[in-house]
Amino acid sequence: MIYLDNSATTYPKPPAVGQAVSQALRQFGANPGRGGFAMSMRTGQAVYQCRETAARLFGAPGPECVVFQPSCTQALNLVMKGCLQPGDHVVVSDMEHNAVMRPLAALKERGISFTAAAVTPGDSDATLQAFRGAMNSKTKLLVCTQASNVFGLRVPVERLAALCHQYGAKICVDAAQSAGVIPISLADSGIDYLCCAGHKGLFGPMGTGLLIFRDSGDKLATLVEGGTGTQSLSPLQPDDPPERYEPGTQNVPGILGLRAGMDFVLRQGPEKIYRDEMGKISYLYGRLAKLPQVELYTPPPQMPWFMPVLSFNVKGLPSEEVGSILARRDIAVRCGLHCAPAAHTKMGTRERGTVRVSPSIFTRREELDVLTRTVSAIAPGK
């Protein structure tokens, strides 16, 4: 199979990830933080080491700032529902994923409003001005993707963080498409809350995610309450992170697999991964641009304005039909609206959706050549 759906979930994983998951099941089978015996203590230490790895990768002050979540989606929900009150206002970009837009729709019922600001591709000044115009005295939070999961357009989140802090607001960044692919430092960027998907650019297992705080003293209301192994006599959830936000038994195999994935990213270096994957997506864009039957929706993807994600359509064919044809030829892509109707509305593809291609560091250019030849062969009139 030619796998080109890494924006959804990276595949294949580095071999060390599977080995870590297997080791967790064999050697770290006890509940961390719930027992004083050796295996429980070893498991707790292994989980702590994953926090240390995440803090190092993302420039967080320390491992106490790293909170494990089952997904980037839940991390985003925790931030939005944990810090917003009736009467608050939120600013988002005009190409957000449903992981942001659906929680905001639910919060709207509680008296929380939001405004979408337009991202201008390749023009950070215009983007910044649009966000500035969307903010008001009630703006408490800015939530935005660091890069569109459909078109790869990047958002200047570092400049937006500085803007937020001028207004006394905070910024929450959806790094589902960027974590592990580009360098991110909370210490340097000013990002207050970083939400990451473990199973994408961090090469971890599905069912893993991260919420990373720039300030461990920043207290959010809890989304879920339950046992933490600490302060058991109290009916209230503990105040201190990360336990405050991690009730119940942790996904130890997933967490240890995630650490192995992050170790892989650290060894390769996000800069190298970004150059590699952008080189492949630029190569593919150039090949597809030569096919008159192919519709492309962005300028040629270039660093630093894009992430390695490319959407296209074949004239006269629904995106889902193209995806089905490719699937029958054992080429895996993602078609439709990609859970991001806002981005499709922005780019004029809401009715058709798009065919999305997203390579990884493991993708070979020969595989992109096969995709191009196959797309050319299935175009109408051929």
PAKEZA-940094 format. One record per atom (N, C-alpha, C): residue number from 1; x, y, z. Coordinates in steps of 0.1 Angstrom, whole numbers, plus 5000, padded with zeros to 4 digits. Layout:
! residues N
NUM_X_Y_Z
...
END
This chain:
! residues 382
1_5008_4988_5000
1_5000_5000_5000
1_5009_5013_5000
2_5005_5022_4992
2_5011_5036_4992
2_5002_5044_5002
3_5008_5047_5013
3_5001_5054_5024
3_5004_5069_5024
4_4994_5077_5021
4_4996_5092_5020
4_4985_5099_5028
5_4982_5094_5039
5_4972_5100_5048
5_4978_5103_5062
6_4990_5108_5062
6_4997_5110_5075
6_4991_5122_5082
7_4983_5130_5076
7_4977_5141_5084
7_4966_5136_5093
8_4961_5124_5090
8_4951_5117_5098
8_4958_5109_5109
9_4967_5101_5105
9_4975_5092_5114
9_4988_5088_5106
10_4999_5090_5113
10_5011_5086_5106
10_5012_5070_5105
11_5017_5066_5094
11_5020_5052_5092
11_5030_5050_5080
12_5040_5042_5082
12_5042_5034_5094
12_5048_5042_5105
13_5048_5035_5117
13_5055_5041_5128
13_5069_5036_5129
14_5078_5044_5135
14_5092_5039_5138
14_5091_5026_5145
15_5099_5016_5142
15_5098_5003_5149
15_5099_5004_5164
16_5106_5014_5170
16_5107_5015_5184
16_5093_5018_5191
17_5084_5024_5183
17_5071_5027_5189
17_5063_5014_5193
18_5063_5004_5183
18_5057_4991_5186
18_5064_4984_5197
19_5077_4985_5197
19_5085_4978_5207
19_5081_4984_5221
20_5080_4997_5222
20_5077_5003_5235
20_5063_4999_5239
21_5053_4998_5230
21_5040_4994_5234
21_5040_4980_5239
22_5047_4971_5232
22_5048_4957_5236
22_5055_4956_5250
23_5066_4964_5252
23_5073_4963_5264
23_5064_4968_5276
24_5056_4978_5273
24_5047_4983_5283
24_5037_4972_5288
25_5032_4964_5279
25_5023_4953_5282
25_5030_4942_5290
26_5043_4940_5287
26_5050_4929_5293
26_5057_4933_5307
27_5062_4946_5307
27_5070_4949_5319
27_5065_4961_5327
28_5055_4968_5322
28_5049_4980_5329
28_5034_4978_5330
29_5030_4966_5335
29_5016_4963_5336
29_5009_4968_5348
30_5015_4974_5357
30_5009_4978_5370
30_5004_4993_5368
31_4995_4997_5377
31_4989_5010_5376
31_4999_5020_5382
32_5003_5030_5374
32_5013_5040_5379
32_5006_5049_5390
33_5014_5051_5401
33_5009_5060_5411
33_4999_5054_5420
34_4996_5041_5419
34_4986_5035_5427
34_4991_5024_5436
35_5004_5022_5436
35_5009_5011_5444
35_5024_5014_5448
36_5028_5008_5459
36_5042_5010_5464
36_5051_4999_5460
37_5046_4989_5452
37_5054_4978_5448
37_5062_4981_5436
38_5072_4973_5432
38_5082_4976_5423
38_5077_4980_5409
39_5068_4971_5404
39_5063_4973_5390
39_5055_4986_5389
40_5047_4989_5399
40_5039_5002_5399
40_5049_5014_5399
41_5059_5013_5407
41_5069_5024_5408
41_5077_5025_5394
42_5080_5014_5388
42_5087_5015_5375
42_5078_5021_5365
43_5065_5017_5365
43_5056_5022_5355
43_5054_5037_5357
44_5053_5042_5369
44_5052_5056_5372
44_5064_5064_5367
45_5076_5058_5369
45_5088_5065_5364
45_5088_5065_5349
46_5084_5055_5342
46_5084_5055_5328
46_5074_5065_5322
47_5063_5067_5329
47_5053_5077_5325
47_5059_5091_5327
48_5066_5093_5338
48_5072_5106_5341
48_5083_5109_5331
49_5090_5099_5326
49_5100_5101_5316
49_5094_5106_5303
50_5082_5101_5300
50_5075_5106_5288
50_5072_5121_5289
51_5068_5125_5301
51_5065_5139_5304
51_5078_5147_5301
52_5089_5142_5306
52_5102_5149_5305
52_5106_5151_5290
53_5103_5140_5282
53_5106_5140_5268
53_5097_5151_5261
54_5085_5152_5264
54_5076_5161_5258
54_5080_5176_5262
55_5083_5178_5275
55_5088_5191_5279
55_5100_5195_5272
56_5109_5186_5269
56_5121_5189_5262
56_5118_5192_5247
57_5110_5185_5241
57_5106_5187_5227
57_5099_5200_5225
58_5091_5204_5234
58_5082_5216_5232
58_5086_5228_5240
59_5098_5227_5246
59_5103_5239_5254
59_5094_5243_5265
60_5088_5233_5272
60_5080_5236_5284
60_5088_5238_5296
61_5084_5245_5306
61_5092_5247_5318
61_5096_5234_5325
62_5087_5224_5325
62_5091_5212_5332
62_5080_5201_5329
63_5083_5189_5334
63_5073_5178_5331
63_5060_5180_5338
64_5059_5188_5348
64_5046_5191_5355
64_5037_5199_5346
65_5042_5204_5335
65_5034_5212_5325
65_5028_5203_5314
66_5031_5190_5314
66_5027_5181_5304
66_5015_5173_5309
67_5004_5174_5303
67_4992_5166_5306
67_4988_5157_5295
68_4987_5144_5299
68_4983_5134_5289
68_4967_5134_5287
69_4963_5134_5274
69_4949_5134_5271
69_4947_5123_5260
70_4935_5118_5259
70_4933_5107_5249
70_4933_5112_5234
71_4933_5125_5232
71_4934_5131_5219
71_4937_5146_5219
72_4940_5151_5208
72_4941_5166_5207
72_4928_5172_5209
73_4917_5166_5204
73_4904_5171_5205
73_4900_5173_5220
74_4903_5163_5228
74_4899_5165_5242
74_4908_5175_5249
75_4920_5176_5245
75_4929_5187_5250
75_4923_5201_5247
76_4918_5203_5235
76_4912_5215_5231
76_4899_5218_5239
77_4891_5207_5241
77_4879_5209_5249
77_4882_5213_5263
78_4893_5207_5269
78_4897_5210_5282
78_4900_5224_5284
79_4908_5230_5274
79_4912_5244_5275
79_4899_5253_5274
80_4892_5251_5264
80_4880_5260_5261
80_4870_5259_5272
81_4866_5247_5276
81_4856_5246_5286
81_4861_5248_5300
82_4875_5248_5302
82_4881_5250_5315
82_4884_5264_5318
83_4884_5273_5308
83_4888_5287_5311
83_4877_5297_5307
84_4867_5293_5300
84_4857_5303_5295
84_4844_5303_5304
85_4839_5315_5306
85_4827_5318_5314
85_4817_5325_5305
86_4804_5324_5309
86_4794_5332_5302
86_4798_5347_5300
87_4796_5352_5288
87_4800_5366_5286
87_4814_5367_5279
88_4822_5357_5280
88_4835_5357_5274
88_4834_5356_5259
89_4844_5361_5252
89_4845_5361_5238
89_4858_5354_5233
90_4857_5347_5222
90_4868_5339_5217
90_4871_5343_5202
91_4883_5344_5198
91_4887_5346_5184
91_4893_5333_5179
92_4889_5329_5167
92_4894_5318_5160
92_4898_5322_5146
93_4905_5313_5139
93_4908_5315_5124
93_4896_5311_5116
94_4896_5314_5103
94_4885_5310_5094
94_4887_5297_5088
95_4896_5289_5093
95_4898_5275_5088
95_4900_5265_5098
96_4893_5266_5109
96_4894_5257_5120
96_4888_5243_5118
97_4893_5233_5124
97_4888_5220_5125
97_4876_5219_5134
98_4867_5209_5132
98_4856_5208_5141
98_4860_5205_5155
99_4872_5201_5158
99_4877_5200_5172
99_4877_5213_5179
100_4877_5224_5172
100_4875_5237_5178
100_4861_5242_5176
101_4856_5241_5164
101_4843_5247_5161
101_4831_5241_5168
102_4831_5228_5170
102_4820_5221_5177
102_4820_5224_5192
103_4831_5224_5199
103_4830_5229_5213
103_4826_5243_5214
104_4830_5252_5205
104_4825_5266_5205
104_4810_5267_5202
105_4805_5258_5194
105_4791_5258_5191
105_4783_5254_5204
106_4789_5245_5212
106_4783_5241_5224
106_4784_5252_5235
107_4795_5258_5235
107_4797_5269_5244
107_4788_5281_5241
108_4785_5283_5229
108_4776_5294_5225
108_4763_5293_5232
109_4758_5281_5235
109_4746_5279_5243
109_4747_5284_5257
110_4760_5285_5262
110_4762_5290_5275
110_4766_5305_5276
111_4764_5312_5265
111_4766_5326_5265
111_4780_5330_5262
112_4787_5322_5255
112_4801_5325_5251
112_4801_5327_5235
113_4806_5338_5231
113_4806_5342_5217
113_4820_5340_5211
114_4820_5340_5197
114_4833_5339_5190
114_4832_5346_5177
115_4844_5350_5172
115_4845_5357_5159
115_4856_5350_5152
116_4854_5347_5139
116_4864_5341_5130
116_4872_5352_5123
117_4885_5352_5123
117_4893_5361_5116
117_4900_5354_5104
118_4901_5362_5093
118_4906_5356_5081
118_4921_5355_5081
119_4926_5343_5077
119_4940_5341_5075
119_4943_5344_5060
120_4953_5353_5058
120_4957_5356_5044
120_4970_5348_5041
121_4969_5339_5032
121_4981_5330_5029
121_4993_5339_5025
122_5004_5336_5031
122_5016_5343_5028
122_5018_5357_5032
123_5008_5362_5040
123_5009_5376_5045
123_5005_5377_5059
124_5016_5376_5068
124_5014_5375_5082
124_5008_5389_5087
125_5012_5400_5081
125_5008_5413_5085
125_4993_5414_5084
126_4987_5410_5072
126_4973_5410_5070
126_4965_5401_5079
127_4971_5389_5082
127_4965_5380_5091
127_4964_5386_5105
128_4976_5392_5109
128_4976_5398_5123
128_4966_5409_5124
129_4964_5417_5113
129_4955_5428_5114
129_4940_5423_5115
130_4938_5412_5108
130_4924_5406_5108
130_4921_5401_5122
131_4931_5395_5129
131_4928_5390_5143
131_4927_5402_5152
132_4935_5412_5150
132_4934_5424_5159
132_4920_5430_5158
133_4915_5431_5146
133_4901_5436_5143
133_4890_5428_5149
134_4893_5415_5152
134_4883_5406_5157
134_4882_5406_5172
135_4893_5412_5179
135_4893_5412_5193
135_4886_5423_5199
136_4881_5421_5211
136_4874_5432_5218
136_4877_5431_5233
137_4870_5439_5241
137_4873_5440_5256
137_4869_5427_5263
138_4861_5419_5257
138_4856_5407_5263
138_4864_5394_5258
139_4873_5396_5249
139_4881_5385_5244
139_4890_5379_5255
140_4888_5367_5258
140_4896_5360_5268
140_4905_5350_5262
141_4902_5345_5251
141_4910_5334_5245
141_4910_5335_5230
142_4921_5332_5224
142_4923_5330_5210
142_4926_5315_5208
143_4918_5308_5199
143_4921_5294_5196
143_4923_5293_5181
144_4934_5288_5177
144_4936_5286_5163
144_4946_5275_5160
145_4944_5269_5148
145_4953_5259_5143
145_4966_5265_5139
146_4977_5258_5141
146_4989_5263_5136
146_4991_5261_5121
147_4983_5252_5116
147_4983_5249_5101
147_4971_5242_5097
148_4965_5245_5086
148_4953_5239_5081
148_4955_5224_5078
149_4946_5216_5083
149_4947_5202_5080
149_4942_5198_5066
150_4937_5208_5059
150_4932_5206_5045
150_4942_5211_5035
151_4946_5224_5037
151_4954_5231_5026
151_4968_5234_5031
152_4972_5230_5043
152_4986_5232_5047
152_4990_5246_5050
153_4980_5256_5050
153_4984_5270_5052
153_4988_5272_5067
154_4999_5278_5069
154_5003_5281_5083
154_4998_5294_5088
155_4996_5295_5101
155_4992_5307_5108
155_5003_5312_5117
156_5006_5325_5117
156_5017_5330_5125
156_5014_5331_5140
157_5013_5319_5146
157_5008_5318_5160
157_5017_5326_5170
158_5030_5327_5167
158_5039_5335_5176
158_5035_5349_5176
159_5032_5355_5165
159_5028_5369_5165
159_5014_5371_5171
160_5005_5361_5169
160_4992_5361_5175
160_4993_5360_5190
161_5003_5352_5195
161_5005_5351_5209
161_5008_5365_5215
162_5017_5372_5209
162_5021_5386_5214
162_5009_5395_5213
163_5000_5394_5203
163_4988_5402_5202
163_4979_5399_5213
164_4977_5386_5216
164_4968_5382_5227
164_4972_5388_5240
165_4985_5387_5243
165_4990_5392_5256
165_4989_5407_5257
166_4989_5414_5246
166_4986_5429_5246
166_4972_5431_5251
167_4963_5423_5247
167_4949_5424_5251
167_4945_5417_5264
168_4955_5412_5271
168_4952_5404_5283
168_4945_5391_5281
169_4946_5386_5269
169_4940_5373_5265
169_4951_5362_5265
170_4946_5350_5263
170_4955_5339_5262
170_4953_5332_5249
171_4963_5324_5244
171_4962_5317_5231
171_4964_5302_5233
172_4955_5295_5227
172_4955_5280_5226
172_4957_5276_5212
173_4968_5268_5210
173_4972_5265_5196
173_4969_5250_5194
174_4961_5247_5183
174_4959_5234_5178
174_4971_5230_5170
175_4979_5221_5175
175_4992_5217_5168
175_4990_5203_5163
176_4978_5199_5159
176_4976_5186_5154
176_4984_5183_5142
177_4986_5193_5133
177_4993_5191_5121
177_5008_5196_5121
178_5011_5202_5132
178_5025_5208_5133
178_5034_5202_5143
179_5029_5196_5154
179_5037_5190_5164
179_5045_5179_5159
180_5058_5180_5160
180_5067_5169_5155
180_5072_5172_5141
181_5066_5181_5134
181_5070_5184_5120
181_5078_5197_5120
182_5075_5207_5128
182_5082_5220_5129
182_5086_5222_5143
183_5097_5230_5145
183_5101_5233_5159
183_5090_5241_5166
184_5087_5238_5178
184_5077_5245_5187
184_5083_5247_5201
185_5084_5259_5205
185_5089_5261_5219
185_5079_5270_5226
186_5073_5265_5237
186_5065_5274_5245
186_5072_5285_5251
187_5085_5283_5255
187_5093_5293_5261
187_5095_5305_5252
188_5097_5302_5239
188_5100_5313_5229
188_5088_5318_5222
189_5077_5310_5221
189_5066_5314_5212
189_5056_5323_5220
190_5055_5321_5233
190_5044_5328_5240
190_5031_5320_5240
191_5031_5308_5234
191_5018_5300_5234
191_5015_5296_5248
192_5003_5298_5252
192_4998_5295_5266
192_4994_5280_5267
193_4987_5275_5257
193_4982_5261_5258
193_4985_5255_5244
194_4993_5244_5244
194_4996_5237_5232
194_4989_5224_5232
195_4981_5221_5222
195_4973_5209_5221
195_4979_5200_5210
196_4983_5188_5213
196_4990_5180_5203
196_4983_5166_5201
197_4983_5161_5189
197_4978_5147_5186
197_4990_5138_5187
198_4990_5128_5195
198_5001_5119_5196
198_5003_5110_5184
199_4992_5107_5177
199_4993_5097_5166
199_4997_5103_5153
200_4999_5116_5152
200_5003_5122_5139
200_5018_5124_5138
201_5022_5137_5138
201_5036_5140_5136
201_5045_5135_5147
202_5039_5131_5159
202_5048_5126_5170
202_5049_5111_5169
203_5043_5104_5159
203_5045_5090_5156
203_5040_5081_5167
204_5032_5086_5176
204_5027_5077_5187
204_5015_5069_5183
205_5010_5061_5192
205_4998_5053_5189
205_4986_5062_5189
206_4975_5057_5182
206_4962_5063_5183
206_4957_5063_5198
207_4949_5073_5201
207_4944_5073_5215
207_4953_5081_5224
208_4963_5088_5219
208_4972_5096_5227
208_4972_5111_5223
209_4973_5119_5233
209_4974_5134_5230
209_4980_5141_5241
210_4983_5153_5239
210_4990_5161_5249
210_4984_5175_5251
211_4983_5180_5263
211_4981_5194_5265
211_4993_5199_5273
212_4999_5209_5268
212_5011_5214_5274
212_5009_5229_5278
213_5012_5232_5291
213_5010_5245_5297
213_5023_5253_5296
214_5022_5266_5293
214_5034_5274_5294
214_5036_5278_5309
215_5026_5278_5317
215_5026_5281_5331
215_5019_5270_5339
216_5026_5263_5347
216_5020_5252_5354
216_5010_5257_5365
217_5011_5269_5368
217_5002_5275_5378
217_4989_5280_5372
218_4988_5279_5359
218_4976_5283_5352
218_4965_5272_5354
219_4955_5275_5362
219_4945_5265_5366
219_4932_5266_5358
220_4929_5255_5352
220_4916_5253_5344
220_4906_5246_5352
221_4893_5248_5350
221_4883_5240_5355
221_4885_5226_5349
222_4881_5215_5356
222_4883_5202_5351
222_4872_5198_5342
223_4875_5189_5332
223_4865_5184_5323
223_4859_5171_5328
224_4868_5163_5335
224_4864_5150_5340
224_4871_5149_5354
225_4863_5143_5364
225_4869_5141_5377
225_4869_5127_5380
226_4878_5123_5390
226_4879_5109_5394
226_4892_5106_5401
227_4895_5094_5403
227_4907_5090_5410
227_4920_5094_5404
228_4929_5098_5412
228_4942_5102_5407
228_4953_5095_5415
229_4950_5087_5426
229_4960_5081_5434
229_4966_5091_5445
230_4961_5103_5445
230_4966_5113_5454
230_4954_5120_5461
231_4956_5124_5474
231_4946_5132_5481
231_4932_5124_5481
232_4932_5112_5483
232_4920_5103_5481
232_4909_5107_5491
233_4912_5113_5503
233_4902_5116_5512
233_4893_5128_5508
234_4899_5136_5499
234_4892_5148_5495
234_4881_5145_5484
235_4869_5150_5485
235_4859_5148_5474
235_4862_5156_5462
236_4872_5165_5463
236_4875_5174_5451
236_4887_5169_5444
237_4887_5173_5431
237_4899_5170_5423
237_4911_5178_5428
238_4923_5172_5428
238_4935_5179_5432
238_4937_5192_5424
239_4943_5201_5430
239_4946_5214_5424
239_4958_5214_5414
240_4968_5205_5418
240_4980_5206_5411
240_4981_5198_5398
241_4987_5203_5387
241_4989_5196_5375
241_5001_5186_5377
242_5002_5176_5370
242_4992_5171_5359
242_4980_5163_5364
243_4981_5159_5377
243_4971_5150_5383
243_4957_5156_5381
244_4956_5169_5383
244_4943_5175_5382
244_4935_5172_5369
245_4942_5170_5359
245_4936_5168_5346
245_4937_5154_5340
246_4941_5144_5349
246_4943_5131_5344
246_4936_5120_5354
247_4923_5121_5356
247_4916_5112_5364
247_4916_5098_5357
248_4915_5088_5365
248_4914_5074_5360
248_4928_5068_5356
249_4927_5056_5352
249_4939_5048_5348
249_4945_5054_5335
250_4957_5056_5335
250_4964_5061_5323
250_4966_5051_5312
251_4967_5055_5300
251_4970_5047_5288
251_4985_5044_5288
252_4990_5036_5296
252_5004_5034_5297
252_5010_5029_5284
253_5005_5019_5278
253_5011_5014_5265
253_5011_5026_5255
254_5001_5034_5254
254_5000_5045_5245
254_5011_5055_5248
255_5012_5059_5261
255_5021_5069_5266
255_5035_5064_5263
256_5039_5052_5266
256_5052_5047_5263
256_5055_5047_5248
257_5045_5043_5241
257_5047_5044_5226
257_5049_5058_5221
258_5042_5067_5227
258_5043_5081_5224
258_5057_5086_5227
259_5062_5082_5238
259_5076_5086_5241
259_5086_5081_5231
260_5084_5069_5226
260_5093_5064_5216
260_5092_5072_5203
261_5079_5076_5200
261_5077_5084_5188
261_5084_5098_5190
262_5083_5104_5201
262_5089_5117_5203
262_5104_5116_5203
263_5109_5105_5209
263_5124_5102_5208
263_5128_5102_5193
264_5121_5095_5185
264_5124_5095_5171
264_5124_5109_5165
265_5114_5117_5168
265_5114_5131_5163
265_5126_5139_5168
266_5130_5137_5181
266_5141_5144_5186
266_5154_5140_5179
267_5155_5127_5176
267_5167_5122_5169
267_5168_5127_5155
268_5157_5127_5148
268_5157_5132_5134
268_5158_5148_5134
269_5151_5154_5144
269_5151_5169_5144
269_5139_5174_5136
270_5130_5181_5142
270_5118_5186_5135
270_5122_5194_5122
271_5133_5201_5123
271_5138_5209_5111
271_5140_5200_5099
272_5147_5189_5102
272_5149_5179_5091
272_5137_5173_5086
273_5128_5169_5095
273_5115_5163_5091
273_5107_5173_5082
274_5107_5186_5086
274_5099_5196_5079
274_5105_5198_5065
275_5119_5199_5064
275_5125_5200_5051
275_5122_5188_5042
276_5123_5176_5048
276_5121_5164_5040
276_5106_5163_5035
277_5097_5166_5043
277_5083_5164_5039
277_5078_5176_5030
278_5084_5188_5032
278_5080_5199_5023
278_5087_5197_5010
279_5098_5191_5009
279_5104_5187_4996
279_5095_5178_4988
280_5090_5168_4995
280_5081_5159_4988
280_5068_5165_4984
281_5062_5173_4992
281_5049_5179_4989
281_5051_5190_4977
282_5062_5197_4977
282_5065_5206_4966
282_5067_5198_4953
283_5074_5187_4954
283_5076_5178_4942
283_5063_5174_4937
284_5054_5169_4946
284_5041_5164_4941
284_5033_5176_4935
285_5033_5187_4941
285_5026_5199_4936
285_5030_5202_4921
286_5044_5201_4919
286_5049_5204_4906
286_5044_5193_4896
287_5044_5181_4900
287_5039_5170_4891
287_5024_5172_4888
288_5016_5174_4898
288_5002_5176_4896
288_4998_5188_4888
289_5006_5199_4890
289_5003_5211_4883
289_5004_5210_4868
290_5011_5200_4863
290_5013_5197_4849
290_5001_5190_4843
291_4992_5185_4851
291_4981_5178_4846
291_4969_5187_4844
292_4964_5189_4832
292_4953_5199_4830
292_4940_5195_4837
293_4939_5183_4840
293_4926_5178_4846
293_4926_5181_4861
294_4937_5185_4867
294_4938_5186_4882
294_4936_5201_4886
295_4928_5202_4896
295_4926_5216_4902
295_4933_5217_4915
296_4942_5227_4916
296_4949_5230_4928
296_4944_5243_4934
297_4945_5245_4947
297_4938_5256_4954
297_4947_5266_4961
298_4960_5263_4961
298_4969_5272_4967
298_4981_5274_4958
299_4989_5285_4961
299_5002_5286_4953
299_5011_5274_4956
300_5022_5273_4949
300_5031_5262_4952
300_5035_5263_4967
301_5035_5252_4974
301_5038_5252_4989
301_5053_5255_4991
302_5055_5265_4999
302_5069_5268_5002
302_5071_5270_5017
303_5082_5267_5022
303_5086_5271_5036
303_5088_5286_5037
304_5084_5292_5048
304_5077_5287_5060
304_5062_5288_5060
305_5056_5291_5048
305_5042_5295_5047
305_5033_5283_5047
306_5038_5271_5045
306_5030_5259_5044
306_5035_5248_5052
307_5026_5238_5055
307_5029_5225_5060
307_5028_5215_5049
308_5034_5203_5051
308_5033_5193_5040
308_5020_5186_5038
309_5010_5194_5034
309_4996_5189_5032
309_4992_5195_5019
310_4986_5187_5010
310_4982_5192_4997
310_4968_5187_4993
311_4959_5196_4989
311_4946_5192_4985
311_4944_5195_4970
312_4937_5186_4963
312_4934_5188_4949
312_4921_5181_4945
313_4916_5184_4933
313_4905_5177_4928
313_4908_5174_4913
314_4901_5164_4908
314_4901_5161_4894
314_4888_5166_4888
315_4889_5174_4877
315_4878_5181_4871
315_4867_5171_4867
316_4855_5174_4871
316_4844_5165_4867
316_4841_5153_4876
317_4850_5151_4886
317_4848_5140_4895
317_4847_5145_4910
318_4837_5139_4917
318_4837_5142_4932
318_4850_5137_4938
319_4854_5144_4949
319_4866_5140_4956
319_4865_5125_4961
320_4853_5121_4966
320_4852_5108_4971
320_4853_5097_4960
321_4849_5100_4948
321_4851_5091_4937
321_4866_5089_4934
322_4873_5100_4934
322_4887_5099_4931
322_4894_5091_4942
323_4890_5093_4954
323_4896_5086_4966
323_4893_5071_4964
324_4881_5067_4960
324_4877_5053_4959
324_4885_5047_4948
325_4887_5054_4937
325_4895_5048_4926
325_4910_5046_4930
326_4915_5056_4938
326_4929_5054_4943
326_4930_5043_4953
327_4919_5041_4961
327_4919_5031_4971
327_4920_5017_4964
328_4912_5016_4953
328_4912_5003_4946
328_4926_5000_4940
329_4934_5010_4938
329_4948_5008_4933
329_4958_5008_4945
330_4953_5007_4957
330_4961_5006_4969
330_4968_5018_4972
331_4962_5030_4970
331_4968_5043_4973
331_4959_5049_4984
332_4964_5052_4995
332_4955_5057_5006
332_4957_5072_5008
333_4945_5079_5005
333_4945_5093_5007
333_4932_5096_5015
334_4929_5109_5018
334_4917_5112_5025
334_4909_5122_5016
335_4896_5119_5015
335_4887_5127_5007
335_4875_5133_5014
336_4869_5143_5009
336_4857_5149_5015
336_4861_5162_5022
337_4855_5164_5034
337_4856_5177_5041
337_4866_5177_5052
338_4872_5165_5055
338_4883_5164_5065
338_4879_5170_5079
339_4867_5170_5082
339_4862_5175_5095
339_4865_5190_5097
340_4867_5197_5086
340_4870_5211_5086
340_4862_5219_5076
341_4849_5220_5077
341_4841_5227_5067
341_4844_5242_5066
342_4849_5247_5077
342_4853_5262_5077
342_4864_5264_5066
343_4874_5255_5066
343_4885_5257_5057
343_4880_5255_5042
344_4871_5246_5040
344_4866_5244_5027
344_4857_5256_5022
345_4850_5261_5032
345_4842_5273_5028
345_4851_5285_5024
346_4862_5286_5031
346_4872_5297_5028
346_4878_5295_5014
347_4880_5283_5010
347_4887_5280_4998
347_4878_5276_4986
348_4865_5277_4989
348_4855_5274_4978
348_4853_5260_4974
349_4856_5251_4984
349_4855_5236_4981
349_4845_5229_4990
350_4836_5237_4996
350_4827_5231_5005
350_4817_5221_4999
351_4813_5223_4986
351_4804_5214_4980
351_4811_5201_4976
352_4823_5201_4971
352_4830_5190_4966
352_4839_5183_4976
353_4844_5191_4985
353_4855_5186_4993
353_4868_5185_4985
354_4878_5179_4989
354_4890_5177_4982
354_4897_5164_4984
355_4906_5160_4975
355_4915_5149_4978
355_4927_5154_4985
356_4930_5149_4996
356_4941_5154_5004
356_4953_5143_5005
357_4965_5148_5002
357_4977_5140_5002
357_4986_5146_5013
358_4991_5137_5022
358_5000_5141_5032
358_5011_5131_5034
359_5023_5133_5029
359_5034_5124_5031
359_5040_5124_5045
360_5049_5115_5048
360_5057_5115_5060
360_5072_5114_5056
361_5080_5114_5066
361_5094_5112_5063
361_5097_5098_5057
362_5088_5089_5059
362_5090_5075_5054
362_5085_5074_5039
363_5078_5084_5034
363_5073_5084_5020
363_5084_5085_5010
364_5083_5077_5000
364_5093_5077_4989
364_5088_5085_4977
365_5096_5092_4970
365_5092_5100_4959
365_5086_5091_4948
366_5091_5079_4947
366_5086_5070_4937
366_5071_5067_4939
367_5067_5068_4952
367_5053_5066_4955
367_5044_5078_4951
368_5050_5090_4951
368_5043_5102_4946
368_5042_5101_4931
369_5052_5095_4924
369_5051_5093_4910
369_5040_5084_4906
370_5038_5073_4914
370_5027_5064_4911
370_5014_5071_4913
371_5013_5079_4924
371_5000_5087_4926
371_4998_5096_4914
372_5008_5103_4909
372_5006_5112_4898
372_5001_5105_4885
373_5008_5094_4882
373_5004_5086_4870
373_4990_5081_4872
374_4986_5076_4884
374_4973_5071_4885
374_4962_5082_4884
375_4965_5094_4890
375_4955_5105_4888
375_4954_5109_4874
376_4965_5109_4867
376_4964_5112_4852
376_4955_5102_4845
377_4957_5090_4848
377_4950_5079_4841
377_4935_5079_4844
378_4931_5084_4856
378_4916_5083_4859
378_4909_5096_4856
379_4916_5106_4850
379_4910_5119_4847
379_4899_5116_4836
380_4888_5124_4836
380_4878_5122_4826
380_4884_5124_4812
381_4879_5116_4803
381_4884_5118_4789
381_4896_5109_4786
382_4902_5103_4797
382_4913_5095_4794
382_4909_5080_4791
END
